[in-house]
Amino acid sequence: MLPTLASLVHHTALKLSVLAGEDRLETPVRWAHVSELADPVPYMEGGELLLTTAMKLDAEDPEAMRRYVRRLVGAGVVGVGFAVGVNYEGVPAALVAAAKEEGLPLLEVPRRTPFIAISKAVSAAIAADQYRAVTAGFEAQRELTRAAIGAEGPAALLARLAAHVHGWAALYDASGAVVAVAPDWAARRAARLTADVERLRTRPAPASAVVGGGGGGGGGTGTGGGSAEGEGSEGAGGADAADDAAADRVELQSLGTGRRTRGVLAVGTAAPLGTAERYAVHSAVALLTLTTERSRALQEAEQRLGAAVLRMLLAGEPDHARAVAGQLYGGLLDAPFRMLVAEAAPGGGTQQQPGAVGSGAGAVAASAVGAVTGSAAASAVSAAVSPAAGSAAGSAAGSAAASVAGSPGSAGSAGTDGADGAPADGPASTAPPGATRADAQAAAKPGGAAARKGVKGTAKARTAVAAAAAAETAAAGDPLGSLADAMEAAAARSGEAVLVVPDGERLVVLAPDGGVAVSVCAEHAKAVESRRGTATRPRDRSAAPLGDDLVIGLSAPAGPTAAAAAYRQAEQALSVARRRGRVLVEHEEVAAGSVLPLLADDAVRAFADGMLRALREHDATGRGDLVASLRAWLSRHGQWDAAAADLGVHRHTLRYRMRRVEEILGRSLDDPDVRMELWLALKATAQGT
């Protein structure tokens, strides 16, 4: 800490005596400054010990001394050192009285103590304090680094940081949810800061803010409401807990180097951070940022691995997919999962015809293996995970790639008919997605068995720090990124495995059935629908808010052996979602309701208008109401009497009109296909009016 007036008074070599302000000697001294000016205030910054001999002062004039001392106090001067035996044999009584009146510490400096000795003592104390701060900062950095790379990851880092700052620390993911907090009693305080975290994460990283206790924050975000409501450890009294919370000074630091904030670190203390404490906070920010901003090569390797696992599943190779997935995604394949396909806009995803992926399962598996081995992905992933997981995943990926490439009937030997695998027109009838998205995802709950394997997360030390969140990315024009962020963050927090594979304007997700990721997807879809309005029709989608043009199809629960069928189900649900103007449709809903909303398409309406145009032109001449008669007859299943009664005409009149319909259209109403097409045309045109 900085030197104080008391430490200077107790300095045996200086021989200073206290004449006034005895109760303020613990005030820190920022510097010792010599000035003989009658008004030195313009040259002061505050916190100085002013040394003077009163060469240009009338130190015996009480009124002049009151004005002089009052100006010094107003400028933040912490004390005055008056040298005796130079211009005055003793300290003038007027100066002593003025100092006592204002409560300003006044020190008598004996003639044998030069001012430079006092300046050296202050400078040496400040240098020693700075050295201690730097040393403590380096020690904190070493401890925090050891904690960050240890098995407990961010939790251990936060515990060390809280100890260094003599307060508490909390980590939030990009969605604003609390990931970890230390000590445990601070969990409620951290939870109350979510609104402040929300405001900070909308600003480009790096950003910071100070939330002051009990009211206005000292930084960019703060209302201070997050820390002012009061809470404490279990069993603490309500009033005491509220007082403790209100006294907190909380600094918020965003994590990440890109446009999007990857997380937020909160540090709560009873007083502003000192130099050593600030070194510790900066080290923690750097370490946590490093866990979120991993190397591009590793991200690309993880993407290729995830794409390979999905391709193998779609190619009917679940055993190979499980071997390649290893501990990274392996847990996802041990229980029923849901397949999700999302598009950023209607028709935005490129649908390829059967055979476009390659000739059968073998070609897809070969492509998957190429994706894994393309740039030493297996070794990159092995280096990213924990030692045990790294060796397992790396060896599994390598051995699986070799077995898939060289085993009979697999990638190396499959023919165009998909021998020993799926037929060419089977499960891989649409193009499996590739990997293009580079958002890293954290993983890991300490322990490994229930490890948090977020979509791209690998190391245990990266729990949910890099979990990307919805974070207003939909409003920024990235609906797929928003959806992926929300699902990844939720999965990371719950320790749930989830696999996300981007494909241009499409996103494919494998998530556990009944898990939080699927629930978050449904909630995200509801939020998008509420923003743009559920009545928005597909043809009006251009009016949807930027970033809200999202459609999602969700399959029924399936296992690894039925992944291709689940993919087709998700695509079918996606198509229905587009036609019905919905954000999310589950496959179970595809057969529910009416088929008529599926006809709400410009091409279908054009077909219907063309089919009925001749009848409408006939009706426009006033020679009969053929369209209405046809609708009534079809609605009565060809019953002449009932349809004629609905129209209020004789049944012979209706028979004549139906013959005219056949003559004008050149088609027979005895053909059930013709009747079906005419009925659907009537319904489609009715939908458009």
Secondary structure, 3 states (H helix, E strand, C coil): CCCEHHHHHCCCCCCCEEEECHHHCCCECCEEEECCCCCCHHHCCCCEEEEECCCCCCCCCHHHHHHHHHHHHHCCCCEEEEECCCCCCCCCHHHHHHHHHHCCCEEEECCCCCHHHHHHHHHHHHHHHHHHHHHHHHHHHHHHHHHHCCCCCHHHHHHHHHHHHCCEEEEEECCCCEEEEECHHHHHHHHCCHHHHHHHHCCCCCCEEEECCCCCCCCCCCCCHHHHCCCCCCCCCHHHHHHHHHHCEEEEEEECCCCCCCEEEEEEECCCCCHHHHHHHHHHHHHHHHHHCCCHHHHHHHHHHHHHHHHHHHCCCHHHHHHHHHHHHHHHHHCCEEEEEEECCCCCCCCCCCCCCCCHHHHHHHHHHHHHHCCCHHHHHHHHCCHHHHHHHHHHHHHHHHHHHHCCCCCCCCCCCCCCCCCCCCCCCCCCCCCCCCCCCCECCCCCCCCCECCCCCCHHHCCCCCCCCCCCCCCCCHHHHHHHHHHHHHHHHCCCCEEEEECCEEEEEEECCCHHHHHHHHHHHHHHHHHCCCCCHHHHHHCCCCCCCEEEECCCECHHHHHHHHHHHHHHHHHHHHHCCCEEEHHHCCCCCCHHHHCCHHHHHHHHHHHHHHHHHHHCCCCCHHHHHHHHHHCCCCHHHHHHHHCCCHHHHHHHHHHHHHHHCCCCCCHHHHHHHHHHHHHHHHHC
